[in-house]
Amino acid sequence: MNPLKRHEKIMEALLERQEVTVSDLSELLQVTGKTVREDLDKLESMGLLVRVHGGAMLAQNDQYGILNSRGALEKHQSEKTEIAERALAYIKPGDIVALDGGSTTLEMAKRLDNQPLTVITSDLYVIAELTKKEQIRLVVPGGARVRNMLVGDDTAAFISGLNIHKAFISTTALHPEFGLSIYTGDLVPLKKAMIAAAQQVFGVVDHYKFGQFALRTFAQCAELDYIISDRHLDEETAALYRQSGVQVDYQS
């Protein structure tokens, strides 16, 4: 197993358990403890985890779009609410909208008016919110459950065949060079398909994710039409991303 694949497996284990031991990872990956420790050192240097005695734990409890605990839904709540309200202003009656998985898109779903819309999503939390709103036509591509998402071999192909007006995409990190990235590769095809099928693409990104990067890049900044953030983003940082031709919406 190559190092990148091992790193993905380690992050997947951390997403599920929050904390892992070297011995558990050695058994999971079928490699020596020395190799596991080297992998953990590398991931710690990237800011993705924190080494603890005998293993590692996640550097952040909020998984930036992967929801597996109540804490992830509550952290940075005011910023997520602010971004959600800004994003909703771009949605008009009759739109066909794709909502990626994540805490900010969940806030969008909670606040979305019960109006004639078509919404495509694979996020179980978003689905649960939108089933309460009878005027919204809900399209669920389907698949097996991966944390809070439904993902299958045919999910990306299904989305690629759709005509989407606006896609709202979440990300673990946003970087001028490395673009939009996430911890593992299991959601990359889904995100790529939403971006490719949409006429307009909106990145919904908390201010603290700017300048960061994770393991897997799924899009470059130039593939976005808008980045929607919160008021804590500074103008110097926003200007850096505008150089990619992206509009940045973060000011009241």
Helices and strands as residue ranges (DSSP letters): H 3-17, E 19-21, H 22-29, H 33-45, E 49-52, E 55-58, H 70-74, H 77-88, E 96-99, H 103-111, E 117-121, H 124-130, E 136-139, E 144-146, E 149-151, H 155-160, E 164-169, E 173-175, E 179-182, H 188-197, E 198-204, G 207-209, E 216-219, G 221-223, E 226-228, H 235-242, E 247-249
